[in-house]
């Protein structure tokens, strides 16, 4: 260990930190001059780092700081580091010329451990990819189990409503039917009408090359009534109403209103979740019907302009191209899609952790999941109806 020798101090010098190195019969004497403060010690830091390598292991060293003007934590830390480097090389080191305040500063610095440098561990990319994949699978399985649990709770609440219909809250149900259904009518009608016109225009352009442009009516009827009408409507509802459900319930969760409901003996499933889900189940088929009509109207306008077809001929071609199930397939899908949109939106709201950031992230998550599930359901129903010949 180093030794500290206190001596009578001469008049301290001020100015930049400098070193004077002397060799006294194998003993390296390092005399410090000037102010050893954070502003000046950087100039001699590299020189201090190499002092220990200038003596053999059997040598000795003296650090004389009697002529130091000012000493702060930075200077004391460099002195302490230099002493430790000497000792690591087997060199006995002595500090001389310290007054009482400098010795106290040096001891405080000496008691503070030097933080270990952060070591960046190189991870095998295959191990990293495998780990991320495993974490993703675990997350998917956990999310699936939580969704199944939530669906079970919702169906239990529905069962209680069936047993005792008076538990149904009609005013919130009508309110959410207005918000999720009636308020979405202008947007759904506008978009589906435009999409119907686009489908008719593209179909007429392509079929004209084969002299079959008259079958544009068949194309519009089948595509819109079976697929595009319900799919586009469900996506609009998922982005509009599903996100609203998440934001509304999430805000209540953040303000601890749902906990207050449970304290009062009220079931959040019956108070918040069921009115929203039932409202979607009732209104989405109605919106799908309106979307189908507007898509056919938009396609009919384009067909009449591009093919010079009269309204009577267009309606007659629609009747020939479609039957009951062409129209009914989309309506059959609607309640199932509404159920999934409502379940995902309400569950995401109940999963809010209690901050505004969590509300935003859960809202985004519910929209993405709802659209994904809607497309998967649509594909499943398309395969199912094709398999049974509808």
Rosetta blueprint (number, residue, H / E / L):
1 X L
2 X L
3 X E
4 X E
5 X E
6 X L
7 X L
8 X L
9 X L
10 X L
11 X L
12 X L
13 X L
14 X L
15 X L
16 X L
17 X L
18 X E
19 X E
20 X E
21 X E
22 X E
23 X E
24 X E
25 X L
26 X L
27 X E
28 X E
29 X E
30 X E
31 X E
32 X E
33 X E
34 X E
35 X E
36 X E
37 X L
38 X L
39 X L
40 X L
41 X L
42 X H
43 X H
44 X H
45 X H
46 X H
47 X H
48 X H
49 X H
50 X L
51 X L
52 X H
53 X H
54 X H
55 X L
56 X L
57 X L
58 X L
59 X L
60 X E
61 X E
62 X E
63 X E
64 X E
65 X E
66 X E
67 X E
68 X E
69 X E
70 X E
71 X E
72 X L
73 X H
74 X H
75 X H
76 X H
77 X H
78 X H
79 X H
80 X H
81 X H
82 X H
83 X H
84 X H
85 X H
86 X H
87 X H
88 X H
89 X L
90 X L
91 X L
92 X E
93 X E
94 X E
95 X E
96 X E
97 X L
98 X L
99 X L
100 X H
101 X H
102 X H
103 X H
104 X H
105 X H
106 X H
107 X H
108 X H
109 X H
110 X H
111 X L
112 X L
113 X L
114 X L
115 X L
116 X L
117 X L
118 X L
119 X L
120 X L
121 X L
122 X L
123 X L
124 X L
125 X H
126 X H
127 X H
128 X H
129 X H
130 X H
131 X H
132 X H
133 X H
134 X H
135 X H
136 X H
137 X H
138 X H
139 X H
140 X H
141 X H
142 X H
143 X H
144 X H
145 X H
146 X H
147 X H
148 X H
149 X H
150 X H
151 X H
152 X H
153 X H
154 X H
155 X H
156 X H
157 X H
158 X H
159 X H
160 X H
161 X H
162 X H
163 X H
164 X L
165 X H
166 X H
167 X H
168 X L
169 X L
170 X H
171 X H
172 X H
173 X H
174 X H
175 X H
176 X H
177 X H
178 X H
179 X H
180 X H
181 X L
182 X H
183 X H
184 X H
185 X H
186 X H
187 X H
188 X H
189 X H
190 X H
191 X H
192 X H
193 X H
194 X H
195 X H
196 X H
197 X H
198 X H
199 X H
200 X H
201 X H
202 X H
203 X H
204 X H
205 X H
206 X H
207 X H
208 X H
209 X L
210 X L
211 X L
212 X L
213 X H
214 X H
215 X H
216 X H
217 X H
218 X H
219 X H
220 X H
221 X H
222 X H
223 X H
224 X H
225 X H
226 X H
227 X H
228 X H
229 X H
230 X H
231 X H
232 X H
233 X H
234 X H
235 X H
236 X H
237 X H
238 X H
239 X H
240 X H
241 X H
242 X H
243 X H
244 X H
245 X H
246 X H
247 X H
248 X H
249 X H
250 X H
251 X H
252 X H
253 X H
254 X H
255 X L
256 X L
257 X H
258 X H
259 X H
260 X H
261 X H
262 X H
263 X H
264 X L
265 X L
266 X L
267 X L
268 X H
269 X H
270 X H
271 X H
272 X H
273 X H
274 X H
275 X H
276 X H
277 X H
278 X H
279 X H
280 X H
281 X H
282 X H
283 X H
284 X H
285 X H
286 X H
287 X H
288 X H
289 X H
290 X H
291 X H
292 X H
293 X H
294 X H
295 X H
296 X H
297 X H
298 X H
299 X H
300 X H
301 X H
302 X H
303 X H
304 X H
305 X H
306 X H
307 X H
308 X L
309 X L
310 X L
311 X H
312 X H
313 X H
314 X H
315 X H
316 X H
317 X H
318 X H
319 X H
320 X H
321 X H
322 X L
323 X L
324 X H
325 X H
326 X H
327 X H
328 X H
329 X H
330 X H
331 X H
332 X H
333 X H
334 X H
335 X H
336 X H
337 X H
338 X H
339 X H
340 X H
341 X H
342 X H
343 X H
344 X H
345 X H
346 X H
347 X H
348 X H
349 X H
350 X H
351 X L
352 X L
353 X L
354 X L
355 X L
356 X H
357 X H
358 X H
359 X H
360 X H
361 X H
362 X H
363 X H
364 X H
365 X H
366 X H
367 X H
368 X H
369 X H
370 X H
371 X H
372 X H
373 X H
374 X H
375 X H
376 X H
377 X H
378 X H
379 X H
380 X H
381 X H
382 X H
383 X H
384 X H
385 X H
386 X H
387 X H
388 X L
389 X L
390 X L
